[in-house]
């Protein structure tokens, strides 16, 4: 911790002193003409500071445990100017538990642990309240005419490996990443060998990162035990996007998790603009197919992430209508009745059209999901109101073969309010997310299938201040 704090403090103080040495006109002159030296590339680099406050509370029905937590933190990020096409970046974040329920205590009635609030801090050490920090970015860019290559600790955003920024800090990755844009296509991809999942403070190898979050049950109904038992050297990712046709876009990705699994994901979007109006209709489809690679992570089937030879398939559709200030969509997703569709939750949230914050359909087979979403923007007030109402038909909670986490069928309603300050508090963003989930199936009288899953209310108030 001391090393990280000293590093960030040194960068922050050094750059503040630099900003005081030159006036605005001098800075503009240097940025425009004097970036051909290594010295100027660092001296006139860019610094960003971020403060974040996250309040979360979960209220469960009946006598089941309720939870509350308040996290606060701040970080600094520095990125140099380019020198001979190279660019350096570094950033870190420090946060702590300002006050919370006892996140190490199990619920007396169900013997279940906290699910949501624990992710604000360190899921591997819930008792740690103040020694929480992470060096999140440490990379070197190389820019070329139509793209760049980045090596080191960084953030990437893909359909399945992404920030999943719903807690204090997002998921980070380490490896080699490239993006390239031609006249007709955009290519992205690379090789990742380390991951720092959301809700953690350490960096893990790819195999070690699988199983940090709750593991659910095996297909035979036994408690999964693949944590620290998955062998994988890394993830090879490749994606391509074609947007040359204004009416049709295609986005395809392949994820090869060495020795564990391979996933192919394709999304198609067809756009139709209504003549002489501002209305646009979009029809979209998604296809996802995955299969185990080699032994599924371990030669012992009891310790593997995917059973050898297993396959899973999912598809979905979306019909969306966009006007000047309104966006409305009807969404559907189905995971077919074969093997469970799985992908490490530690790496990102699922991209399915029916996804809503605070729940996922990953880990199921023969599931159906329906969602109606609306969003209204108030441009003059920098305010966005969004809502979602979904119905999720799950397999029986007792059917571990098709329901890895024992999630019952449920209704979910989300209300999401976002406000961007633009006066004396410019730089401050406020986000209020409220989630209600109601049971719509049977839990066979076992409350462990309800706590933090259904018949619950979750509220989140997030403040972000950037400058």
SVG drawing of the C-alpha trace seen along z (x, -y; Angstrom):
<svg xmlns="http://www.w3.org/2000/svg" viewBox="-45 -32 59 69">
<polyline fill="none" stroke="black" stroke-width="0.4" points="0.0,0.0 2.8,-2.4 4.5,-1.9 1.3,-2.6 0.4,-5.7 3.9,-7.1 3.8,-6.5 0.5,-8.2 1.4,-11.0 4.6,-11.6 2.7,-11.7 0.0,-14.0 2.4,-16.5 4.8,-16.5 2.1,-17.3 0.5,-20.0 3.8,-21.7 4.2,-21.4 0.8,-23.0 1.8,-26.0 5.0,-26.5 3.3,-27.3 0.3,-29.3 -2.5,-28.2 -0.9,-29.7 2.4,-28.0 0.7,-24.7 -1.1,-24.9 2.1,-25.9 3.9,-22.8 1.1,-20.4 1.0,-21.5 4.7,-21.8 6.9,-20.3 6.0,-16.6 9.1,-15.4 11.1,-14.9 10.8,-12.3 10.9,-15.0 8.0,-17.0 5.9,-13.9 5.9,-13.3 6.0,-16.9 2.9,-17.9 1.0,-14.6 -2.6,-14.5 -3.7,-13.8 -7.3,-12.8 -8.6,-12.6 -11.7,-10.6 -13.6,-10.5 -16.3,-8.0 -19.0,-7.3 -21.2,-4.2 -24.1,-3.6 -25.8,-0.2 -28.5,1.5 -30.4,4.8 -33.7,5.5 -34.9,9.1 -38.4,10.2 -39.4,11.6 -36.8,12.2 -33.9,12.7 -30.9,10.5 -30.8,7.0 -27.6,5.3 -26.2,1.8 -22.7,0.5 -21.1,-2.9 -17.8,-2.9 -15.7,-6.0 -12.5,-6.3 -10.4,-8.2 -7.8,-7.7 -5.5,-9.4 -4.5,-8.5 -1.7,-9.9 -1.2,-9.5 1.8,-11.0 1.7,-12.6 3.0,-10.4 6.7,-10.2 7.7,-8.5 4.3,-6.9 4.7,-5.6 2.6,-6.6 2.7,-5.6 -0.1,-5.4 -0.5,-4.6 -3.4,-4.8 -4.5,-3.5 -7.4,-3.8 -7.7,-3.7 -11.0,-3.1 -12.3,-2.0 -15.4,-0.9 -16.9,-4.0 -19.6,-1.9 -21.4,1.3 -23.2,4.3 -21.1,7.3 -20.3,8.7 -18.5,11.7 -21.6,12.9 -23.8,15.6 -27.6,15.3 -28.8,17.3 -31.9,18.8 -30.2,19.9 -26.4,20.0 -25.9,17.8 -23.4,15.0 -23.9,11.5 -24.2,11.2 -24.1,7.6 -22.6,5.2 -19.5,7.4 -18.5,6.5 -17.9,2.9 -14.8,3.9 -12.7,7.2 -14.7,10.4 -11.6,12.4 -11.3,10.5 -14.7,9.0 -13.3,8.0 -10.9,5.6 -12.3,2.1 -9.5,-0.3 -6.4,1.4 -8.0,1.5 -6.1,0.3 -5.1,1.4 -2.7,0.4 -5.2,0.6 -3.4,-0.7 0.2,-0.4 0.6,-0.3 2.5,-1.3 0.7,-2.3 2.1,-2.2 0.0,-4.2 0.0,-3.7 -2.0,-5.2 -5.2,-3.2 -5.1,-2.0 -2.9,-1.2 -1.4,1.7 -1.4,1.6 0.6,3.8 0.2,4.0 -2.5,3.5 -5.6,1.8 -9.3,1.8 -11.1,3.4 -14.7,3.5 -16.0,6.5 -19.3,8.3 -18.2,10.8 -15.0,9.4 -15.8,5.9 -15.7,3.4 -19.0,4.5 -18.7,1.2 -21.5,1.8 -19.4,1.6 -16.5,-0.6 -13.9,0.5 -14.3,2.2 -12.6,5.4 -9.1,4.9 -7.0,7.1 -3.3,7.5 -1.9,8.5 -1.6,7.4 -4.5,5.6 -4.9,4.2 -7.5,2.2 -7.4,1.5 -9.9,-0.4 -10.0,0.0 -12.4,-1.6 -14.9,1.2 -14.1,3.0 -12.9,2.5 -10.8,5.2 -10.1,5.7 -8.4,8.4 -5.4,9.7 -4.0,12.1 -4.8,11.7 -2.9,13.5 -4.0,11.7 -7.3,10.4 -8.3,8.3 -12.0,8.9 -14.5,6.3 -14.6,6.5 -11.0,7.5 -7.7,5.8 -5.3,8.3 -4.2,9.5 -4.7,13.2 -3.7,15.5 -6.6,16.5 -7.0,19.9 -6.8,18.4 -9.5,15.8 -12.1,18.4 -13.9,19.3 -13.3,16.1 -17.0,15.4 -19.6,18.0 -19.3,21.2 -22.8,22.7 -23.3,26.5 -22.0,29.0 -24.3,30.6 -24.7,33.6 -25.9,31.3 -22.7,31.3 -21.0,28.1 -18.6,26.8 -14.9,26.8 -13.0,25.5 -11.5,22.5 -7.7,22.6 -8.0,25.8 -8.4,24.4 -5.3,24.6 -5.2,22.0 -2.4,20.0 -4.6,17.2 -7.4,15.9 -7.1,15.3 -9.8,12.8 -10.7,11.5 -13.6,9.3 -14.6,7.7 -17.3,5.1 -18.7,4.0 -20.6,0.7 -20.1,-0.2 -23.8,0.3 -25.9,-2.4 -28.8,0.1 -26.9,3.2 -24.2,3.7 -22.6,7.0 -20.4,7.6 -18.6,11.0 -16.3,12.2 -14.4,15.3 -13.1,16.1 -10.6,19.0 -9.9,19.6 -7.0,22.0 -7.7,25.5 -11.2,24.4 -13.7,23.3 -14.3,21.5 -17.2,19.0 -18.5,17.5 -20.8,14.5 -22.5,12.7 -24.8,9.7 -26.6,8.3 -28.4,4.9 -30.8,3.8 -31.7,0.1 -34.7,-1.5 -35.2,-5.3 -38.8,-6.5 -38.7,-9.1 -39.3,-12.7 -39.3,-11.9 -36.7,-11.5 -37.9,-7.9 -35.6,-4.9 -36.5,-1.3 -33.8,1.4 -34.2,5.1 -31.3,7.0 -30.4,10.6 -27.8,12.4 -26.3,15.9 -23.8,17.4 -22.3,20.8 -19.7,22.3 -18.0,25.6 -15.5,27.1 -11.8,26.9 -9.7,29.9 -10.6,31.0 -12.6,27.9 -9.9,26.6 -8.9,29.8 -8.4,33.5 -10.5,34.3 -14.1,33.7 -15.1,32.9 -12.7,29.9 -13.3,28.7 -15.2,25.5 -17.0,27.1 -17.6,30.8 -15.6,32.4 -17.5,32.4 -20.2,30.0 -21.8,27.5 -24.3,24.6 -26.3,22.3 -28.2,19.1 -30.1,16.7 -32.0,13.5 -33.9,10.7 -34.6,7.1 -37.0,4.6 -36.1,1.0 -37.7,-2.3 -35.8,-5.6 -37.3,-9.1 -35.8,-12.5 -35.7,-11.8 -37.2,-8.3 -35.8,-4.8 -38.1,-1.8 -37.3,1.8 -38.8,5.3 -36.2,8.0 -36.1,11.8 -33.4,14.3 -33.4,18.1 -30.7,20.5 -31.5,23.8 -32.1,27.1 -28.7,28.6 -25.8,27.9 -25.7,24.9 -24.4,21.7 -21.5,20.6 -18.8,17.9 -16.8,16.7 -18.7,13.9 -15.4,12.5 -14.6,11.3 -17.7,9.2 -21.4,9.1 -23.3,10.9 -24.3,8.9 -27.8,10.5 -30.5,8.1 -32.5,9.1 -29.7,8.3 -30.6,6.0 -28.2,4.9 -28.2,7.1 -28.9,10.4 -27.7,12.7 -29.0,15.7 -25.5,17.2 -25.3,20.7 -28.7,21.9 -30.1,24.1 -33.7,24.0 -34.3,20.5 -36.5,17.8 -36.2,14.1 -38.4,11.2 -37.7,7.5 -39.4,4.2 -37.0,1.2 -37.7,-2.5 -35.3,-5.5 -36.2,-9.2 -33.5,-11.9 -34.0,-15.5 -31.2,-17.2 -31.5,-20.7 -31.4,-19.3 -28.8,-16.7 -31.1,-14.1 -31.9,-10.5 -34.8,-8.3 -34.6,-4.6 -36.8,-1.7 -37.0,2.0 -39.6,4.7 -38.6,8.3 -39.9,11.8 -37.3,14.6 -38.4,18.2 -35.8,20.4 -35.5,24.2 -36.4,25.7 -34.0,24.6 -33.5,28.3 -32.3,29.0 -28.6,28.4 -28.0,29.7 -29.8,26.7 -29.6,24.2 -26.1,23.8 -26.9,21.1 -30.4,22.3 -32.1,19.1 -35.9,19.4 -38.1,17.8 -38.7,14.1 -40.0,10.7 -37.5,7.8 -38.2,4.1 -35.4,1.6 -35.6,-2.2 -32.4,-4.1 -32.0,-7.8 -28.9,-9.7 -28.0,-13.4 -25.0,-15.2 -24.2,-18.4 -23.4,-21.4 -23.1,-24.4 -20.9,-25.0 -20.7,-21.2 -19.6,-20.5 -17.8,-17.1 -20.2,-15.5 -22.4,-12.7 -25.2,-11.2 -26.8,-7.8 -29.7,-6.3 -30.5,-2.7 -33.5,-0.9 -34.1,2.9 -37.1,5.0 -37.2,8.8 -40.2,10.9 -40.5,14.7 -42.6,16.3 -41.8,19.9 -41.3,22.5 -38.4,22.6 -39.9,25.7 -39.9,23.9 -36.1,23.4 -35.3,19.8 -31.7,20.2 -33.1,19.9 -34.8,16.6 -32.3,14.5 -30.5,12.0 -32.2,13.5 -36.0,12.9 -38.5,11.1 -35.9,8.4 -35.2,4.7 -31.8,3.2 -31.0,-0.5 -27.8,-2.1 -26.7,-5.8 -23.5,-6.5 -21.6,-9.8 -18.7,-10.3 -16.6,-13.4 -14.1,-13.7 -11.6,-16.5"/>
</svg>
